[in-house]
């Protein structure tokens, strides 16, 4: 039996975690897309971004940036690894309106299996929001297997009915800043650092993401 924990999204509690330099552009672009379409409340599966509380009864979402972009009233199912493995998820077909795996795919041993599981548990018309790394240091939690280009993400999602967005962010200066420990800086909108954080030459990509519809 799998215990499903629902986490109600409370947007007013979000305190700009997206403003971290290394992911600022990615979250900004995803949010822009989310605001451009009509999103309906429903259930969202959040993969690989939750922590068990004391006694395993409480779940805390470490990085609620993308879930806070969903409509008010969405319920988030946030299982912890290894209780739920992306390769073989214990959910029925066509269960969720949204599935989010933020910076997870590089840690999945067989990402093509994991992405197919994502597609299986999505309802028709549901959205998968998958983000990952391309030019980034090795960070095993506990393992770090893969790096993806935007084209690679498209191949993983080729069975989806439509790809809404697939892109990345970064340039040479961006990569230099990340590998020199500046990725954690906070970005204030309409400042010079925001311009650096939004840079993209489509060659030196640090983060990549895809939004695919079942």
Residue pairs with C-beta under 8 A, 6 or more apart in sequence:
2 79
2 83
2 84
2 90
2 91
4 77
4 79
5 59
5 77
5 78
5 79
6 75
6 76
6 77
7 46
7 59
7 61
7 67
7 75
7 76
7 77
7 78
8 73
8 75
8 76
9 64
9 67
9 68
9 70
9 72
9 73
9 74
9 76
11 68
11 72
14 64
14 65
14 68
16 186
17 63
17 64
17 65
18 24
18 27
18 28
18 31
18 65
19 186
19 187
19 188
20 183
20 184
20 185
20 186
20 187
21 177
21 182
21 183
21 184
21 185
21 186
21 187
21 193
21 196
21 197
22 178
22 183
22 184
22 206
22 207
23 65
23 207
24 187
24 194
24 197
24 198
25 169
25 197
25 198
25 199
25 200
25 207
26 131
26 169
26 207
26 209
27 65
27 66
28 198
29 165
29 167
29 169
29 209
30 66
30 69
30 129
30 131
30 165
30 209
30 211
31 69
33 164
33 165
33 211
34 69
34 70
35 69
39 70
39 71
40 71
40 97
41 70
41 71
41 72
41 73
41 74
41 97
42 74
42 75
42 96
42 97
42 98
42 123
42 126
43 74
43 75
43 76
43 77
43 95
43 96
43 97
43 98
44 67
44 70
44 74
44 75
44 76
44 77
44 96
44 97
44 98
44 99
44 100
45 76
45 77
45 79
45 89
45 91
45 95
45 96
45 98
45 99
45 100
45 121
46 61
46 67
46 76
46 77
46 78
46 100
47 79
47 84
47 86
47 99
47 100
47 101
47 104
47 118
48 81
48 86
48 101
48 102
48 103
48 104
48 107
49 61
49 62
49 63
49 78
49 100
49 102
49 104
50 59
50 60
50 61
50 62
50 78
50 79
50 80
51 59
51 60
51 62
51 80
52 58
52 59
52 80
53 59
53 60
59 78
59 80
61 67
61 76
61 78
63 102
65 102
66 100
66 102
66 129
67 74
67 76
67 100
70 98
74 97
74 98
77 91
77 96
84 90
86 101
86 104
86 108
86 113
86 114
86 117
86 118
87 108
87 109
87 110
87 113
87 114
87 117
88 117
89 117
89 120
89 121
91 121
92 121
93 120
93 121
94 121
94 122
94 123
94 124
95 121
95 122
95 123
96 121
96 122
96 123
96 126
97 122
97 123
97 126
97 127
98 122
98 126
98 127
98 128
98 129
99 118
99 121
99 122
99 126
99 127
99 128
99 129
100 128
100 129
100 130
101 114
101 118
101 128
101 129
101 130
101 131
102 129
102 131
103 131
103 132
103 133
103 207
104 130
104 131
104 132
105 111
105 114
105 115
105 130
105 131
105 132
105 146
105 148
105 156
106 132
106 133
106 136
106 144
106 145
106 146
106 147
106 148
107 140
107 141
107 143
107 144
107 145
108 114
108 145
108 146
109 143
109 145
111 145
111 146
111 148
111 156
112 156
115 128
115 130
115 156
115 157
116 159
118 128
118 130
119 128
119 157
119 159
119 160
119 214
122 128
122 214
123 214
124 214
125 213
125 214
126 213
126 214
127 164
127 211
127 212
127 213
127 214
128 157
128 160
128 210
128 211
128 212
128 213
128 214
129 209
129 210
129 211
130 153
130 156
130 157
130 209
130 210
130 212
131 207
131 208
131 209
131 210
132 146
132 147
132 148
132 153
132 207
132 208
132 209
133 147
133 148
133 206
133 207
133 208
134 147
134 148
134 149
134 168
134 170
134 205
134 206
134 207
134 208
135 147
135 170
135 175
135 178
135 204
135 205
135 206
136 147
136 178
136 206
136 207
137 179
138 144
148 156
148 208
149 168
149 205
149 208
150 166
150 167
150 168
150 205
150 208
150 210
153 166
153 208
153 209
153 210
154 163
154 166
154 210
156 210
157 163
157 166
157 210
157 212
160 212
160 213
160 214
161 213
161 214
162 212
162 213
163 210
163 211
163 212
163 213
164 211
164 212
164 213
165 209
165 210
165 211
166 208
166 209
166 210
166 211
167 200
167 208
167 209
168 200
168 202
168 205
168 206
168 207
168 208
168 209
169 198
169 199
169 200
169 205
169 206
169 207
170 178
170 199
170 200
170 201
170 204
170 205
170 206
170 207
171 199
171 200
171 201
171 203
171 204
172 201
172 204
173 196
173 199
174 196
174 197
174 199
174 204
174 206
175 204
175 206
177 183
177 196
178 206
185 193
187 193
187 194
187 197
188 194
